[in-house]
């Protein structure tokens, strides 16, 4: 092979292949439909079936399902509105479901700063809710269809207060009293949920707790060429982070006991996660409900509550952004919902470095530029080897052209003559291949860091670029990127094969068209990387050519 360009093309093809495979894995399967073949649209609040509970404690008691509570639909009940500095939450008195969550500190877009992003909702366009309830071995217990009562319809976090408690109450005819208590904290997206059970029935009861998330199949977000995973995930210390996509929920329902774990529904930048008590072993289940809603739930072991005694069954619900600093403090492995895929081991240090740089410069655009420069510096020697090999090949182009004219179609003699020149001039035509292949995983990992970091969402850089997570509205950065690719081509020796020449010449046009729709933060990285590569390559070519003249 007489130049390295084909290997560069193969490297680019590898990157695109990996991205395509990730897309097919996460988005390839079509959503499930109802048995009549038509897609089912949620137009009213609905329930999943009430689960069976896990065995209780050492006595082996078995809390069971509540009779007659498997109806496919239920009324929403009255709404309790909760407003804190970070969340606007609507809780239904029917089951105490968390039916709607708006995030005022995360607007829908830069152009709509007063419209908060809606993460949970029970409407027709988005059905995504968080439910929890209790199960009893005998008698009644408040599951997610029970009717609670509230002391007021709206709760506001007072100025100067750090905590807001929202209580809902329920009582059975037999004397079992339950307070479902939601605790909200300032500057937090974590909700403490506790069932305070007062057993006034006159006999011991066996109670277990369950939590579940329901949502419909995601709608297309309209971002061309950009695909991120939306679906279920679970975590346990043994098998670590595992994706449970919507097709798995429908075709291979999950039923597994997990200790020290959690479950979540994630999407680009945001997640909703139930985090049980760390010492609990929970039964994890998934299923498809009514052909359109995907359910992920956890059921805790039963707990015996003696007569005239009180017990508290606690859990936590996180509904908010994938801010790594927050997630690291909540539960082991929760930070993995910032989904870097199989390159997490490389991507996490890159994010750490990016976060440190931002702490100094305070702007994510300049952070990307400085991060790119540092990565380029780290690979300087490897890049130098690759560019020097290209420069040497460029220097040999007149001799190689003369050989092709001399031997014509005699490929064997041409290859022998070329190898003799390479040997005489001490040139390795594959010398630039290994450095490029080593760098590819780092560049792919950086791609995912920039794509998955919620910090870049609506983060401004300069001038008209006021959101690094969306495309450049005037397409200036993609055009600069395409021009930089064209300049790079001119610095490299042209391929001998005319077909390769045409493919190489088309690459700047193809990539420019594709990058028109990429988030501007990603395009900024490519522009800076290309400009630095051009500078480094130009300097090396000058040095090599100067050495020849001497």
C-alpha positions in Angstrom: 0.0 0.0 0.0 1.6 3.3 -1.1 -0.2 5.7 1.3 -2.0 5.8 4.6 -5.1 7.5 3.4 -7.0 4.2 3.0 -6.3 3.5 6.7 -7.7 6.9 7.6 -10.8 6.1 5.7 -11.1 2.7 7.4 -10.8 4.5 10.8 -13.6 6.8 9.9 -15.7 3.9 8.7 -15.0 2.1 12.0 -16.3 5.0 14.0 -19.5 5.2 11.9 -20.0 1.5 12.2 -19.7 1.6 16.0 -22.2 4.4 16.2 -24.6 2.6 13.9 -24.3 -0.6 15.9 -25.1 1.4 19.1 -28.1 2.9 17.4 -29.4 -0.5 16.1 -29.0 -2.0 19.6 -30.9 0.7 21.3 -33.4 1.9 18.6 -33.6 -0.8 16.0 -36.6 -2.8 17.4 -40.0 -1.3 16.6 -42.4 -0.6 19.4 -45.0 -3.2 20.4 -48.6 -2.8 19.3 -51.9 -4.1 20.5 -53.0 -7.5 19.3 -55.3 -6.1 16.7 -52.2 -4.6 15.0 -53.0 -1.0 15.8 -50.8 1.2 18.0 -52.3 1.8 21.4 -52.5 5.5 22.5 -52.8 6.3 26.2 -55.6 8.9 26.6 -56.3 8.5 30.3 -54.4 7.5 33.5 -54.1 3.8 33.8 -52.6 1.2 36.2 -50.3 -1.8 35.9 -51.5 -4.9 37.6 -50.9 -5.1 41.3 -47.9 -7.4 42.0 -47.5 -10.4 44.2 -45.1 -9.8 47.0 -42.0 -11.6 48.0 -41.9 -13.9 51.1 -41.9 -12.1 54.4 -39.3 -12.5 57.1 -38.2 -15.7 58.9 -41.7 -16.8 59.7 -42.4 -17.2 55.9 -45.6 -15.2 55.8 -46.7 -14.3 52.3 -48.3 -10.9 51.7 -50.5 -11.3 48.6 -52.3 -9.2 46.0 -55.2 -7.1 46.8 -58.4 -8.7 45.5 -60.2 -6.9 42.7 -57.4 -4.3 42.1 -56.2 -5.5 38.6 -58.5 -3.2 36.7 -56.8 -1.8 33.5 -57.8 1.8 34.2 -58.4 3.9 37.3 -59.4 7.5 38.0 -56.6 9.9 38.6 -58.0 11.3 41.8 -57.4 14.7 43.2 -54.1 16.5 42.5 -51.6 17.6 45.2 -49.2 20.1 43.8 -45.7 20.5 45.2 -43.4 23.4 44.3 -39.7 23.5 45.3 -36.8 25.4 43.9 -36.0 22.6 41.5 -39.2 20.7 40.9 -42.9 21.2 40.3 -44.6 17.9 41.1 -48.2 16.7 40.9 -49.1 13.7 43.1 -52.4 12.0 42.7 -54.5 11.1 45.8 -55.3 7.9 43.9 -52.4 5.7 45.0 -50.1 8.6 45.8 -48.7 8.3 42.3 -46.2 10.8 41.1 -48.0 11.8 37.9 -46.2 14.9 36.7 -42.7 16.4 37.3 -41.6 19.6 35.7 -38.0 20.9 36.1 -38.0 24.7 36.1 -34.2 24.8 36.3 -34.1 22.9 33.0 -36.2 24.9 30.5 -37.4 23.2 27.4 -35.2 25.3 25.2 -33.1 28.5 25.2 -36.0 30.2 23.4 -38.5 29.1 26.0 -36.7 29.9 29.3 -40.0 30.0 31.3 -41.3 26.6 30.2 -39.8 23.9 32.3 -38.8 20.5 30.9 -41.5 17.9 31.7 -39.9 14.5 32.7 -43.0 12.7 34.1 -46.5 13.1 32.8 -49.7 11.1 32.5 -51.0 12.7 29.3 -51.6 11.3 25.8 -48.3 12.5 24.3 -46.1 11.3 27.2 -47.1 8.7 29.7 -44.4 8.2 32.2 -45.3 7.9 35.9 -43.8 6.7 39.2 -45.9 4.5 41.5 -45.5 2.8 44.8 -47.7 0.9 47.2 -48.1 -1.7 50.0 -49.2 -5.3 49.9 -50.7 -7.3 52.8 -50.9 -11.1 53.4 -54.5 -10.6 54.6 -56.8 -7.7 54.7 -56.3 -4.4 52.9 -53.2 -2.3 52.3 -52.9 0.8 50.2 -51.5 -0.1 46.7 -51.3 2.3 43.8 -55.1 2.2 43.3 -56.0 3.1 46.9 -57.6 6.4 47.7 -55.5 8.7 50.0 -56.5 12.0 51.5 -54.4 15.1 51.8 -54.6 18.1 54.2 -54.2 20.6 51.4 -54.0 20.7 47.6 -50.7 22.7 47.3 -47.4 22.6 49.2 -44.7 25.2 48.7 -41.1 25.1 50.0 -40.9 28.2 52.2 -38.1 30.7 51.8 -35.3 29.8 54.1 -36.6 26.2 54.6 -34.5 23.2 53.4 -37.2 20.5 53.7 -40.8 20.1 52.7 -43.0 17.2 54.0 -46.1 16.2 52.0 -48.3 13.6 53.9 -51.1 11.5 52.4 -53.2 9.3 54.7 -55.2 6.1 54.3 -57.1 3.9 56.8 -58.6 0.5 56.4 -61.9 -0.5 58.1 -59.9 -2.9 60.2 -57.8 -0.2 61.7 -54.6 -0.2 59.6 -53.5 3.4 59.3 -50.9 4.4 56.7 -49.2 7.8 56.1 -47.5 8.0 52.7 -44.9 10.7 53.3 -43.0 12.5 50.6 -40.0 14.6 51.7 -38.6 17.2 49.3 -35.3 19.0 49.9 -33.9 22.3 48.6 -31.5 22.0 45.6 -32.4 18.4 45.2 -34.2 16.1 42.7 -34.3 13.2 45.2 -37.6 12.5 46.9 -37.7 10.5 50.1 -40.9 8.3 50.1 -41.9 6.5 53.3 -44.9 4.5 54.4 -45.5 5.0 58.1 -47.7 2.0 59.1 -49.6 2.1 62.4 -51.2 -1.3 63.1 -54.4 -0.9 65.0 -56.0 -4.1 63.7 -55.5 -6.0 66.9 -53.3 -8.6 65.3 -49.9 -8.8 63.5 -49.9 -8.0 59.8 -47.3 -8.9 57.1 -46.6 -5.9 54.8 -44.3 -5.5 51.8 -43.6 -2.5 49.6 -43.3 -2.2 45.9 -42.3 0.6 43.5 -42.7 0.8 39.8 -42.2 3.0 36.8 -44.4 3.0 33.7 -43.9 4.7 30.4 -44.9 4.4 26.8 -42.5 4.0 23.9 -40.6 7.3 23.3 -41.4 9.6 20.4 -38.8 10.6 17.9 -36.9 13.6 19.3 -36.1 14.9 15.8 -32.3 14.9 16.2 -30.9 13.6 12.9 -27.8 11.3 13.3 -28.0 11.6 17.1 -29.3 8.6 19.0 -29.2 7.9 22.7 -30.7 5.1 24.7 -34.2 5.4 26.1 -35.5 2.5 28.2 -35.1 0.6 31.4 -31.9 -0.1 33.3 -31.2 -2.0 36.5 -28.1 -2.3 38.7 -26.8 -4.9 41.1 -23.3 -5.2 42.5 -22.7 -8.6 40.8 -23.8 -7.9 37.2 -23.4 -4.1 37.4 -25.3 -1.9 35.0 -27.8 -3.7 32.7 -30.1 -2.3 30.0 -33.6 -3.7 29.9 -35.0 -2.2 26.6 -38.7 -2.0 25.8 -38.6 -5.1 23.5 -37.0 -7.1 26.4 -39.8 -6.0 28.7 -42.4 -7.3 26.2 -40.7 -10.5 24.9 -38.6 -11.6 27.9 -40.3 -10.4 31.1 -37.7 -10.1 33.9 -38.1 -11.8 37.3 -34.9 -11.7 39.4 -33.9 -11.1 43.0 -31.3 -8.4 43.4 -29.5 -7.2 46.6 -28.3 -3.6 46.9 -29.7 -2.5 43.5 -31.9 0.1 41.9 -34.1 0.4 38.8 -34.6 3.3 36.4 -36.1 4.5 33.2 -33.6 6.7 31.4 -33.5 9.0 28.4 -31.2 11.6 27.0 -30.0 13.8 29.8 -32.7 12.7 32.4 -33.8 9.7 34.4 -36.4 8.5 36.9 -35.1 5.9 39.4 -36.4 4.0 42.4 -33.7 3.4 45.0 -34.7 0.9 47.7 -32.9 0.6 51.1 -29.4 -0.6 50.5 -29.7 -3.7 52.7 -32.8 -5.0 50.9 -33.2 -7.9 48.5 -35.9 -7.0 46.0 -37.7 -8.9 43.3 -37.2 -7.1 40.0 -39.9 -7.5 37.4 -40.8 -6.1 33.9 -43.8 -6.5 31.7 -45.8 -5.0 28.8 -49.2 -3.6 30.0 -52.1 -3.2 27.6 -49.8 -3.5 24.6 -48.4 0.0 25.0 -47.1 0.7 28.5 -43.8 -0.7 29.7 -43.5 -1.5 33.4 -40.4 -1.9 35.6 -40.9 -2.6 39.2 -39.3 -3.8 42.5 -41.0 -5.7 45.3 -39.4 -5.8 48.8 -39.6 -8.7 51.3 -42.5 -8.7 53.7 -42.2 -7.2 57.1 -44.2 -8.3 60.2 -45.8 -5.4 62.1 -47.1 -6.4 65.5 -50.4 -5.2 66.8 -50.4 -1.6 68.3 -47.0 -0.9 66.8 -45.6 1.3 64.1 -43.2 0.6 61.3 -41.7 2.7 58.5 -41.0 1.3 55.0 -38.8 3.8 53.2 -37.5 4.2 49.7 -36.2 7.0 47.4 -37.2 8.4 44.1 -34.9 10.4 41.9 -36.5 12.4 39.1 -34.1 14.8 37.4 -31.0 15.4 35.3 -28.0 13.1 34.9 -25.7 15.3 36.9 -22.9 13.1 37.9 -22.0 14.9 41.1 -25.5 14.3 42.4 -25.8 10.7 41.2 -22.5 9.7 42.8 -23.9 10.6 46.2 -27.2 8.8 45.9 -26.5 5.1 45.1 -23.7 2.9 43.9 -23.6 2.7 40.1 -26.3 5.3 39.6 -23.8 7.5 37.7 -23.7 4.8 35.0 -27.0 6.1 33.7 -24.8 8.7 32.0 -24.5 6.0 29.4 -21.1 6.0 27.7 -21.5 2.3 26.6 -18.5 0.0 26.5 -16.1 2.9 26.5 -17.0 4.1 30.0 -13.6 3.2 31.4 -12.1 5.8 29.0 -15.0 8.3 29.0 -15.3 8.8 32.8 -11.7 10.1 33.1 -12.3 12.4 30.1 -15.5 13.8 31.8 -13.6 14.2 35.0 -10.9 16.3 33.2 -13.6 18.3 31.4 -15.4 19.1 34.7 -12.1 20.3 36.2 -11.4 22.5 33.3 -14.9 24.0 33.5 -14.3 24.7 37.1 -11.5 27.0 36.1 -12.8 28.7 32.8 -16.6 28.6 33.6 -17.7 28.2 30.0 -18.3 24.8 28.3 -17.3 26.0 24.9 -13.9 27.1 26.0 -13.8 23.9 28.1 -14.2 21.8 24.9 -11.5 23.7 23.2 -9.0 23.3 26.0 -9.9 19.6 26.5 -9.3 19.0 22.8 -5.9 20.7 23.0 -4.9 18.6 26.0 -6.0 15.4 24.3 -4.1 16.5 21.2 -1.0 17.2 23.3 -1.3 13.8 24.9 -1.2 12.1 21.5 1.3 14.5 20.0 4.1 11.9 19.6 1.7 9.3 18.1 0.3 11.9 15.7 3.8 13.0 14.8 4.7 9.5 13.8 1.6 9.2 11.6 2.1 12.7 10.0 5.8 12.0 9.5 5.0 8.8 7.7 2.5 10.7 5.5 5.1 13.4 4.8 7.6 10.8 3.7 5.0 9.2 1.5 4.2 12.6 0.0 8.0 13.1 -0.7 8.1 9.8 -2.5 5.1 10.5 -4.8 7.2 11.6 -7.9 9.2 8.3 -7.7 6.1 6.2 -7.2 4.4 7.9 -10.1 7.3 7.2 -12.3 7.2 3.5 -11.3 3.5 3.2 -12.1 4.2 4.7 -15.6 7.1 2.3 -16.1 5.4 -0.9 -15.1 1.8 -0.1 -16.2 -0.5 -3.1 -15.4 2.3 -5.4 -14.1 1.2 -5.2 -10.5 3.7 -7.8 -9.2 6.8 -6.0 -10.6 5.3 -2.6 -9.5 4.9 -3.9 -5.9 8.4 -5.3 -5.9 9.9 -2.0 -7.1 7.9 0.0 -4.6 9.1 -2.2 -1.7 12.7 -1.7 -2.8 12.2 2.1 -2.6 10.6 1.8 0.8 13.5 -0.3 2.0 16.1 2.0 0.5 14.5 5.2 1.9 13.6 3.5 5.3 10.0 4.2 4.9 7.2 2.1 6.5 4.0 2.7 4.4 2.0 1.4 7.4 3.9 3.5 9.9 0.9 5.9 10.5 -1.7 3.2 11.0 -1.1 2.1 14.6 -1.1 5.6 16.1 -4.4 6.4 14.4 -6.0 3.1 15.6 -4.8 3.7 19.2 -6.5 7.1 19.2 -9.9 6.0 17.8 -11.3 4.7 21.1 -10.4 7.9 22.8 -12.1 10.0 20.2 -15.2 7.8 20.3 -15.3 8.1 24.1 -15.0 11.9 23.8 -17.9 11.8 21.4 -20.1 10.1 24.0 -18.9 12.4 26.8 -20.0 15.5 24.8 -23.2 13.8 23.7 -24.3 12.5 27.1 -23.2 15.4 29.4 -26.3 17.3 30.5 -24.1 20.2 31.5 -23.8 21.0 27.8 -27.6 21.3 27.5 -28.4 24.9 26.8 -24.8 25.9 27.6 -23.7 29.0 25.7 -20.3 29.5 24.1 -19.9 32.8 22.2 -22.0 35.0 19.8 -25.0 33.1 18.3 -24.0 29.7 19.8 -26.2 29.8 22.9 -26.8 26.0 23.2 -23.9 23.6 22.7 -26.3 20.6 22.7 -28.2 21.8 19.5 -27.0 22.4 16.0 -25.4 25.6 14.9 -28.3 27.6 13.6 -26.2 29.4 11.0 -24.1 26.2 10.1 -20.8 28.1 10.5 -19.0 25.5 12.5 -20.0 22.6 10.1 -18.7 24.6 7.2 -15.5 25.4 8.9 -15.2 21.7 9.7 -15.7 20.7 6.1 -13.1 23.3 4.9 -10.6 22.0 7.5 -11.1 18.4 6.1 -10.4 19.7 2.6 -7.2 21.4 3.7 -6.1 18.2 5.4 -6.6 16.3 2.2 -4.3 18.8 0.4 -1.5 18.1 2.9 -1.6 14.4 2.3 -0.4 12.4 -0.7 -3.2 11.6 -3.1 -4.2 7.9 -3.5 -3.0 6.1 -6.6 -6.4 4.6 -7.3 -8.7 7.0 -9.1 -11.7 5.6 -7.4 -10.1 6.2 -4.0 -9.4 9.7 -5.0 -13.1 10.3 -5.7 -14.1 8.8 -2.4 -11.6 10.9 -0.5 -12.6 14.1 -2.3 -16.3 13.4 -1.4 -15.6 12.9 2.3 -15.6 16.6 3.3 -18.9 17.1 1.5 -20.5 14.0 3.1 -19.2 14.9 6.6 -20.2 18.5 6.3 -23.8 17.5 5.4 -23.9 15.1 8.3 -22.4 17.6 10.8 -25.0 20.3 9.9 -27.3 18.6 12.3 -24.8 17.6 15.0 -24.8 19.4 18.4 -22.5 22.4 18.1 -20.4 21.2 21.0 -19.5 18.1 19.0 -18.8 20.1 15.9 -16.6 22.5 17.9 -14.5 19.6 19.1 -14.0 18.3 15.5 -13.2 21.8 14.2 -10.5 22.4 16.9 -9.1 18.9 16.5 -8.9 19.4 12.7 -7.2 22.8 13.0 -4.6 21.5 15.4 -4.0 18.5 13.2 -3.5 20.8 10.2 -1.0 22.9 12.1 0.9 19.9 13.4 1.0 18.2 10.0 2.1 21.4 8.2 5.0 21.9 10.6 6.1 18.2 10.1 5.9 18.4 6.3 8.0 21.6 6.4 10.6 19.8 8.5 10.7 16.7 6.3 11.0 18.7 3.1 13.7 20.9 4.7 15.6 17.8 5.5 15.4 16.6 1.9 16.7 19.9 0.6 19.6 19.8 3.0 
